[in-house]
Amino acid sequence: MPKRKYSIGQLLMKSLTSEQIAGLLTVVSASTDLSIYMEKFEKIDPDMATTVKKILAADQDSASRGKTGRLTSLQQTMEYWFSLWRNYDGVISEVGDEEGKYAVQDHHWEEPYFDGGSLALDLEPIAEDMLTLMEDVYDEVDDPDLFLKALEEIDDQIGLYPEWMGADHGEPCVLEEKLTQCVLKWLWLSSQHERDPGQTFAEKTFDLENAFEMVALDENEFTGFFIRLPDGVCREIYEFLKEGDHDLDLNNTYSAWHHINHNYEERFDAGKYLESCRKHLVKNWRYGRPLVDEALKQNDFQKAESFLVKTFSSYLEGHGGKRWCPETSLLLIEKRSFVNKGDEEIASLLTSWADVAKRLNHPGRSAAALLQAVAFHTPENWNTV
């Protein structure tokens, strides 16, 4: 008897739509206990058998029915993973081509330039899908440097633009939130089984920052990723930062490492946290609030006011170094900026100053601070003012 060219399963796949196959399997599973075939499933394909077990268990659990979560087989997950990388490669293939998508020319008389922002946005939906698969596929992929090589490819492709475009002298391509998460999560997955996972992860990340010229991670997400790590890991990284030669990064108030370290200080070393606030208050007024709150906690209103004076001197950078107090001039005018970022915090500090001045028996200053707080917070609401 001649051997059949296709198995019955292959014939069904070729002859029926996916909806018809789903209907067929639903009828078969309803009339037959599939668990009796599990041993045969195991012999054919262990991954298939494991997935069928999960689906049967979820179907029997009425509480989880309809909320099955990820029940796909590893093989199907990997197929989707590789399809995402094909999409990624398709986007990157446009980079480096002076006539490609990311070489933008605003006007016909101007030279084109590299549009890194558009590239980062195009990669973001791909990265968002990758994030959902990472823990499932990491061991199967078995490539700790996968995303380092992906960033290196972007860096190299940008370097292919003609020198006259100046791409290698412009701003780097700053990745968006999801792709930044992908890069860091993959690094973390490659580090968490090490003897000192936190230190290993931090070292790898320091190396990553210095590896590329034209690619950079999103700083807010970079900071947030480190802050969200488990407490034990955060403490390990904190000790590593204290012991290592990282002063340049930690003392730079614009560095993500400074903000990571400052968050760790607040969680693990209150004294060091307040010391850092005092040290950096002149550079950033936001370090004033913890110092004011600590002085108020101690009922030291004189100290609280001294910190308020320093905080507002820092806020009014360019005020000539003069001492500013609520009764001397209108803060809205001294502000010299229409940027409203931090206005809520400033209004809150002014309200605190009103209370502090009252306790120090300065009713005029207290009244002025209260008026300043209202005028600063809602300058357009004259009834309230």
N, C-alpha and C positions, 0 to 999 in steps of 0.2 A: 504494500500500500504506500503510495507516494507521500512524502512528508509534507504537511500543510505549510504553505509559504508564510502565513500569518497566524498568530495565536488568536483565540477567540477574543481576548481582551483588545488586541490590536485592531481586529476587524470591527469591534464595537466602537473604538475610538475613531476609526476612519469613516464609519457609516452613520454615526449618530451625532447630534449636536451635544454640546456640554450640558444643556438643560435636559435633554432626553436621557443622557447617561446618569445625571443626578436623580431623575425620576426612577430609572431602572434600579439604581442602587438603594434608593429609599424603600422601594417595594421589597427588594431582596432582604434588606436588613430588618424590615418589619416582620417578615415571615420566617426568617432564619436567625438563629443565635450565632452571630459572627465570631463570638469568642471561641467557639469550638474549632475554628480554623486558624487560631492564632499561632499554633506551632508551625503550620505550613507557611503562614505569612512570614514568620521569623526566618524560615529557610530561604524564602524567595528574596526578602528585603527587610532586614531588621528595622531600618528607618521607617518603612511603611507600616510595619507591625506596631511600632511605638506610637505612631501618629493615630492609627486606628484605635488603639487602646485609649488614648486621650479623648478621642471623639466619642467613643462609646461611654466612657466614664462621665463625660460632660452631659451627654444626652440623658443618662440615667439620673443625674442630679438635677432635680427640678429647680433648685435655687439658682443654678448656673446656666440653665437652658436659655439660649438666646444671648448669653454673655460668655461665649466660649473663649474669647481672647485669642492668643496665638496658638493655633492648632495645626498649622501647616507643617509638613514634613521638612526635615533639614534639607533634603535635596531640592524641594521647591523653593525654600528660603534662599538657598545658595544661587539658584537660577535667577531669582529676583535681584539678589545682591550683585551678581555679575552684570545684569541688565542695567542696574544703576551706574556701575562703573563705565559701561559703554556710553551711557548718556553723558557722564562726566567727561570722558575722553572726547566726545563729540563737541562739547562746549570748549574744552581746552584747545582743540585743533584749530579754532579760529584765532587764538592768541598768537601774536608774532607775525601775522599777515598784515602788511600795510594797507591792503584793500579789504581786510576782513571786518567782521562785525564790530570789533572793539577798537578799531582805528577810526576815531570820530573826527569829522571836519565840520565845524560850526558854520563857516562861511567859505565859499569857493576860493576866496583869495587868501585864506589862512591855511597854515600847515595842519595836517591831521595830528591827533594826539591819542595816546592810549587811555581808554576809559575803563579804569580798574573798577569803578563803582558798579558799572553795568555787568562786568564779569562776575563780581561777587554776588550780585543779586540773582544772576542766572544759575549760579551754583547752589544757591540756598535751598530751593525745593528738593534738589537731589540729596543734599546733606540731611534735610529733615527726614526723608525716608530712610537714609542710611542709619540715622540715630536709633531707629526702632529695631534694627536688626543686629546691632553690634555685639551684644552679649551672646546672641545665638550663634553668630558666625565666627567669632574671634578665634576659637581653638581650631576650627576647620580651616580658616585662612592661613593661620600659622605664619604670620609675617608682621613682627612687631614694628617694623619701619614703614608699613604701608602708607600711612598718611604723611610721613616725612618725605617719602618719595613723591607723593602727590603734590606737595607744596614745592618740592624741588623742580617738578615738571613745569609748574606755573612760572616759577622764577626763571627757569631756562627759556621758556617760550617768550616771556616778556623781553628777554635779552636778544631775541631774534629780530625785533623791530629795527629798522634802519637807524643809524646813529643820528641822522638829522631830525628824527622824531623826538629825540630826547627822552624816551621812555625810561631809560636807566638812570636819568638824573632827576626825574620827577618824584612825586609822592608815591609810596608803595601802594599796592593793591591791598586794602584792608578787608579781610574776610568778614562776613556777616556772622550773626550769633550762632546759627546752627552748624555751620562748617567749623567755626572755632570750637564748638562743643565736640564735634566729631574728632578733630585733631587731638584735643586734650583727653577725651574719653578713651581713645585708642591707646594713647600714651599711658593713661592710668591702668587700663586693662593689662598692659605689658609690664606694669610695675608692681601690681598689688600682691603678687605671690613672692616678691623678693623679701629678703630678711628685714630690710628697712624700707618698706614701700613708699612712705612719705618722702623720705630723703631721695630715694631713687627717682621718684616722679619729679621732684623739684629740680634735681640735677639735669634730667632729660629736658625739662622745660627751659632751663637756662640755656642749654646747648641749642635748643630749637630756636630761641630768640636771636641767637647770633649766627644762625646757619644761612639765612636768606637776606638778600638786599631789597628785593622788590615785592615781598609778601609779608604781611603782618596780621596778627590776630586781633580780634575785637577786644579792646582793653576791659570794657565793662564785663563781658562774659568771661574773660580770662580771670579777672578778680573774683567774680561770682563762683566760678567753678572751684577754685581753691577754698573759698569760704564754705561751700556746701559739702565738702568732703567730711567723712566721719571725724568726730572730735579727737579720737586718738591719733589719727593721721595728721590732723591740723596741728596738734601739739608737737608731733614729731617734726613737722616742717618748720614750726616756730623755733624749736631748738636748733635745727639745722641752719636757719637764717641767722640766729644769734651768734653761732659759733663760726660760721663761714665768713669769707671776705666779701661781704655784700653791702658794705656801708654806702657805696655810691648809689645803689638802687634804693636802699632803705631810707636814705636821707633826702631823696628826690621826691618831693610831694606830688609830682606829676607821674611818678612811676607806679605801675600796677603793683609791683612788689611792695612798695611803701604802704599802699592801702591794704594789701593782704596782711602784711606784718602788723599794721595798726589794728586791724580787726582781731588778730590773734592776741595782741597785747590786751585788748579790752576783755577778751574771754579768759585769758590765762594769767595775766599779771597786771592787776589794777594799778599798782604803783608805777610800773613802767609806762602804762598807758597814759596816766596823767603827766608823767615826765615828758613824754613825747608831745602831748598837747601843748605844754608850756614851751617846749623847744621850737615847735613849728607854728605857733599862733601868729607870729609876725608875717608868715608867708601865706597863711590861710585862716581866715576869720572863723571857719567852722570848728576849729579846735577850741574855741572859746567856751562853747556851751557846756562841755563836760567839766571844765574848770569852774565855771560859775555854779553849776549844780552841786559840785563837791563842796564849795565854800558855803553854799546855802544849807547843805546837809549838816555842816559843822556850826551853823548859825554865825558864821564869820562874815558879816555883811560888809565890813570894810574891805576885806579881801575880794568878796564877790564884786564890789564896785570897781576895784582896781582891774579885775579881769574883764569887766564890761568895757572899761575905757580902752584897754588894749585890743579887745575884740573889734570895737568899732573903728579904732585907728587902723587895724588891719583891713577891715571892710572898706574903709575910705582910703584905699591905697592911692597915693598921689595927693593926699590932703595936706601935704607939706610937713608931715610929722607933728602937727599941732594936736593938742588934746581936744577931743570933741566930747561935749556933754549935751544932753537933750535940750537944755535951755539956751544954748549958744546960737544955733542956726537950724533951719529946716533940713532934715536928713534927705528928703526927696530931692532937694536942690544940690546938696553936697554929693549925692550919689553919682552924678555925672554920667549916668548910663540908663538906657531904657530897657536893659535886660532884666527880666523879673525873676530869674532863677534865684531861689533862696529867700524870696520876700517873706514867705510865711515864717521862716526861722528868725529873720531880722525883727519882724513885728513881735514875735514871742519874746525875743531878748529885750526889746524895749518895754514890754509889759513887765518882765522880771525886774528891769531897772526901776520902774515906777514903784514896785514893792520894796526893793532894796533901799531906794532913796527915802521912802516913807519911814522905814525902820531906822534909818540914820538921821532922822529928823530934818530932812530937806524937803519940805512940802512943795516948794516951787519946782524943784527938779522932778519930783514925783509926778506933779500935774503935767509938766512939760513932756515927760517920757510917755505918759498915758496918751496925751494928745498926739505925740509923734507916732505912737504905735497905730492909732486909729487912722491918722492921715496917711501913713505909709502903706497900710494894708488896704484901705479903701479910699484913695484920694479922690475918686470920682463921686463918692457918696457924701455930699456936703451936709445933708441932714444928720448923718452919723457923726461927722467931724464936728 
